[in-house]
Structures are given as C-alpha cells and as structure tokens.
Amino acid sequence: MGANRATGPGPSRVRPPGPTAPVRAAAGLLVGILWVLLPHLTGTVPPLAGQEAGSPATAGRVLSARFEARVPEAEPDASSTEVTIRYRLVADTTVRRVPVKGMAFFEVTPADVRAQAGGQRAPIGLEVKRGPLLAGGVDLPTALAPGDSLKLILTYRLPAAIPTTGGRFDVVLPLLFVDWKPAGAPEGLLEAAIELPAKYSIQESFPTVPRAITTQRGVRRYDLQLQAVPSLIRFRGHAGEPPFFTFSRLVDLGVLALLGVVGAWGWLALRRQRARAKAERREAAE
Amino acid sequence: MQLLIFIGYFAVVFGIGWYSLQATSDEQDYWIAGGELGWAVGGATLAATHTSAGTFIGTIGIIHTVGWSFGWLVLSIPLAYWFVAAVLAPRFTRVRELTLPAFVGRRYYSKAARAVAAVIVLVATVVFIQAQVVAGGLVANIVFGLSTTKGMILFTVVLILYTVVGGMIAVAYTDFLQLIIMFIGAAVSLPLALRHLDGLGSMLTYAEAMNPVTFTWGGLPAPLLFTMGLAFMLGSVATPEKVIRLYAMKDMKTIRRGILFTIIIVTVVNLVVMLLAVGSMVFFPQLPTGDLAMPVIARAVLPTFIGGLMLAAITSAMMSTVDSLLIVAGSALSEDIYQTLFDPDASHERRLWVARIGIAVVGVAPLILILSGVGEGELVQLIVLLFTALMASSFFMPVVGGVLWRRATKEGAIAAMIGGVLACGLWELYGHPNIDPVVPGFLASAALFFGVSLLTPRPPEEALTPYFGADEGAAAGPVEPEPRPG
C-alpha cells in the first residue's frame, strides 16, 4: 500500500476547518447563476455550413418519396429499366424551381428524364456537374407560395441488370433526388417497389431492409421502406434459387458466433473473479 | 426483429445491473467499482465513456454536414490520454478518492472548493446529458418508429433505472459489453458500406462529387476548428467522468495499460466513424439532421441482426456516457455536497439514497429542458463540445495544476473554477462564434489560478504531502489497492 493512500472512502483525511454557512450560501449562489445561464447556453450553439439550426436549410422540404422500378432481364443491348419516383414536397419560401440531383453510380446514368409537377409536364434540365454528379432542376409551371405542397413525378430510364461473371448480375438504380431536406424521418418516408424477373435471386441489397418479397406471374417484387431517401438502390444476385446462406446471413452468423465466444469468455472470467473473492473473504474470516 | 434484438440486449444489460447490485457491498464498489478493475475492463470503460453519442451520432453528424475537416480533432485524443497517463495519473491517483470534487477538497484543504467543484459538475452534467437524450430519441425514432419525444422519454427511463440500481460496477461491466458491440458493429459496417460502393476509392470520389466541401477546410472556420480541438484535448484530460476512472483501476501499471488500450480503441473507432460519415454523405445526401446519419446507415447498410446490434451499440454508447455522468453527478450530490456541507455523519445508506435521488433528478432535468424547447434541434456534437469546454475551463487547471504546482492554493482553485466556467459560459452567449468558448474559459481559469494562488498564503504542508510527499519517486510505480472496508 502506498504510504499516502487514504485508508478508506469518505471525507478527506485533511479535514478543513471553516464556516459552513458562507460555503452553503456561495454554493447556492453558484447554482443559481449556472441554472439561469444553462438554458441560454444550450440554445446558442452556432449554426454550421449547410445546417442552419432552428430554421429550414432549403427552400422546401420532402414529405415522402415513392420509388418504382421494373428491371427487365439482363439484355443490356435492347432492354432498359423504367423508373418512376413520386415526391410530395412542401415549400418554405416562394419556389419556382425545384433542385434535383443524382449520381451516375458505376457509370449508370439516368436517360430520358421527364418531370411532371402538379399534374402538368414541366421542363427539367440535368447537367454533369462534378465527376459523376448530375445536377439541375425542374422549372415549375406555377410558382409555389410558402406552405404550398406539390406532387412531383420524375421518370427516367436506366440500363437493365448488368450481368457479371458466373450467371451473377448487378442491378444499379441511382435515384434522382430533390435537393431539399426531408421534413422528418417518419416510417415510410421512402417506399420502394422494385420488380425483377422471377428467375433472379437476390443475395445482397442496399438498402438491406426489404419489407416484403412476393412472386407473381414471372415477376419477383421487392418492397422496402426507409426513413430517408438514399441516392442509390442496388441488388446483387444470380439466376436460380436463392441459397440459404446469403451474404447478409453469413455476416450475421459470423457476428453472432463472435459475440457468443466473447460472452462465454466474459462469463467464465466473472465466475473466476467471484470464486477468488469468495476465497479471499473466507481467508479473511479465518 | 430489431425490436427483439433490442429487448435481448437490454435484458443482458439489466442482468449485469442485477449481478452488480449483488456485488456492491460498499460505497467504493458503487462509485469506483471497488478500485479493482483490470486494464481491459478499466480501459474499455474509459473508451466507452469517451466514445459516446458524441462519436457515433455527433461526429458522423458533423462530418455529414461539413465534411471531414472536423476529423482532425481525433488527433487530439491520443495526445490527451498520453498526458493523463504520463503526467496526471501518477500523482492524481496517489490518494484514491471517490469523486473528483473529493480530490479538489483534499488537495485544496477546503470544503468550499469541493462544493464549488460539485456544483459545477452537477450543472454541467445536465448540458451533456441533453446531447445524449436527443441522440437517444433519434435512435428510437429510427428503430421503433417512435416519435423523437417518446424515444427520449423511453431512453431516459431505462437509463436512470439501471444506473440507480447498479452503480459503478454495473457501469463498468456494461461499458465493457457496450464497447465490444460498438467495436464489432463499427468494424463490420465499414467494409459493408465500402462493398456497396465498390471500394474506398470510389466512395471518396462520390463523396467529393456529392459535396465539394467534403475534403476541404471550408466546412468550419479554421479558428473554430482549431479551438474545438483544444476543447477536446483539455476536456479529455479534465472531465470528471473520465478522471474518476483512474481511481477505478487497480494500480498505476493497470492505469497505463488501460489508457493505452483506450487510445487504441478510441482512435480506431473514430477513424472508422469518419469513413462511415463520408459514406453516409454518398448514401444519404439529404437528411433532416446530420445526427440521423449513423442510425440510418445501421439500418440500411448492415444486415438485420448486426444492424439491430449496431443500433443497440449506438444506444449503448450514449448510455455508457450518461450512466457515467449520472454516477459522477450522484456522487457530487451525496459525497461532496450533502455529506460535506449538511450532514458529515450521514450513514452509508443515507448517502447512497441521496445519490440515487440525485441521479434521478439530474437524469430527468435534461429531458424536461428539451421538452420545454431548450437546446432542441441542435447537433449532438455541438452540445458535447460545449460540455467539454465547460469542464476544461473549470477543472483542467485545478486538477493538473494541483498535482504539478505546490504553490496552488484553495483560493486560486476556487477562483479558477468559477472564473473559468463563467468566462466559458459568457463567451458562448456573447462571444465570437468562430472561437470555441474553451479559449476564454481556459485563459481566465489559468490566469486566476496562478494570480490568486500567488496572492494568497501558501497551502499547508499536510495538504501537499499526499501528492508531493517524500515518496515522490514512487509516483511512476504501482499504486497499491487499499483494503476493502468490511
């Protein structure tokens, strides 16, 4: 034991003298001052670039997005995937143009992009901005006033599933997204339905949250829900029946096994520690 | 499925709390786990406390918003912990206290100094817990589809329950479990995210295209970035919930190993988190708040089981931080304020009950503040930074100066604590937003610490002996555990 160690918990060994009443008063005063400052302190965090605290960062907000895509068989020479995204938006300021962006992931670029705003066709312009980024906007036939809502429908074509080696395929579906923040993150902010030929089995997907998988008349439909709008939906798989041990399941099982090992080790360590403590107590009692 | 994973996870956590309750025989057990932790659990509990919502929600949230320039702050962490191991711990742990204010009280031979420290701890804790409660609400929003408000209430109730029951033993062992899950979750998330984008190179290309600020210094003003780094460094040395963990470890050798373990874990986790944040900018360019990036990544990138586990780990990160702070706040109230000022002869049972009531009050206060609209909607990391700045401004000088400078007096320490926290708070309210409040707070604290100490009588020798005694050379050697009472 170190020479200077206290012999037990509790009050300090060097017991300071001194009046208690002034100390109490000072402590009370300090509590009062800090308590008054506290609400102001936590309310004054400065806004950051691209994130204006407490106020909308963009001219409007996204209320919901519905994504539909029908992926044909892997014949890239002729066929293509038809994509439709239905956005519900609300304006926070006067809006004449809705900003739209998209990323040409793995050189998969949206083509024949069309827009419909409030039931009317609307001109849309998208340009390559920085590398694979496409940016532009939809010019609204009628300007939106603050608080107005809008249904915006974007349709475009993408290449069909990309065949890779060994009967495998890769479906890359970039989303054209409205460059406004969502109003919140409610369940089903994004609902997506993707149809693939039934003979295709999915082994891996992004996002990894399919809500339902149904097969009807030669088409396998994947429904998914997410609380945010991604810039990409991607499937990897192959023709034929899906194996039980998909990539995702293998990862899950690996982690489960690892946790099992760690848990067992922890349990054994705790038991050893308890036994040691018991023995020490017995020795001390003797 | 994710609900089941959460229920299973929290069943294990409560099991640990129950086990710890059986193992808690005295106050030392409750506050500092008997001072018997080994380097792995001790280091893990330190790392888990550091790796809070500030890391898993806040760091990702800020990088998602302003790019990776914020990531340089990670570099300050090893430096801070090296300082703790090499400079602070050898003398600081010579006398094992139960709380940081108790150290202040002993070193500065003053009940007043102890009470001032305790009050600052109590109030500043509320600021920090606010950040964690906000983050808890966001996770509950993503996992259970609850509104953020209901999520915050659920988070607060669960947390207070198991902290009140188990004390520090519960906190230490759940921290260990939480850290393992966080580490595995983060380690698995990154390769999976990279796989969806065909590797690191293409992820970086897409991130730069998506947001041109990503790899520049333009996201945050340079002075703010630099001073935030200072806040992180000074705060990592002086925050009570971290330094108190030095007392929870067995001896100096264990502390050194534990801190090395902490540095490795925290650095790796932060690097992984930075890359995940860059990935989140590509996957989800528009989120209602950057703080949602990690919960959404866990849900959308990871397979179901590990995704649920990762979200449980994020919740764990927050819980491990809040439970540690609640322990610190509870001890500040019972040991440093109640016993010191009001009832020196209070029984062990009475003090524990005062602490439990304090934990409940301090735990609920942030929730009430947020529900009243105070601090609502702020980025988590910015609230964390404010807390860190407050702690650095009030405690760095009295703690570090207290074990390095014999001439430091109680008047100097009290002036440094009060002056530091007030300068920090006033700068936050009225100062230039491009300078972190730690700068005026720390400067005021240092000036008052040295100035007032030199103007007041030297401290009595008996107050210095424990820290500057004849066996000074033994500081680097092992610190023996003191006998367990009873």
Interface residues (C-beta under 8 A of the other chain):
Chain A: M1 G2 A3 N4 R5 A6 T7 G8 P9 G10 P11 S12 R13 V14 P16 G18 T20 P22 V23 R24 A26 A27 L30 V31 I33 L34 W35 L37 L38 P39 H40 L41 T42 G43 T44 V45 P46 L48 A49 G50 Q51 A53 G54 V62 K101 M103 F105 F106 K129 R130 G131 P132 L133 F177 V178 D179 W180 K181 P182 A183 G184 A185 P186 E187 F206 P207 T208 V209 L226 Q227 A228 V229 P230 S231 L232 R234 S248 R249 V251 D252 V255 L256 L258 L259 V262 G266 L270 R274
Chain B: Y19 A23 D26 E27 Q28 W31 I62 T65 V66 R94 V95 R96 E97 L98 A102 G105 R106 Y109 S110 K111 A112 R114 A115 V116 A118 V119 I120 L122 V123 A124 V126 V127 Q130 L138 N141 I142 G145 F176 L177 I180 I181 I184 V188 L192 H196 L197 D198 S202 T205 Y206 E208 A209 M210 N211 P212 V213 G218 G219 L220 L224 V282 F283 F284 P285 Q286 L287 P288 T289 G290 L292 V296 R299 A300 V301 L302 P303 T304 F305 I306 G307 L309 E335 I337 Q339 T340 L341 F342 P344 L369 V374 G375 G377 E378 L379 L382 I383 L386 K410 I418 V421 L422 G425 E428 L429 P433 P460 E462 A463 T465 P466 Y467 G469 A470 D471 A474 V479 E480 P481 E482 P483 P485
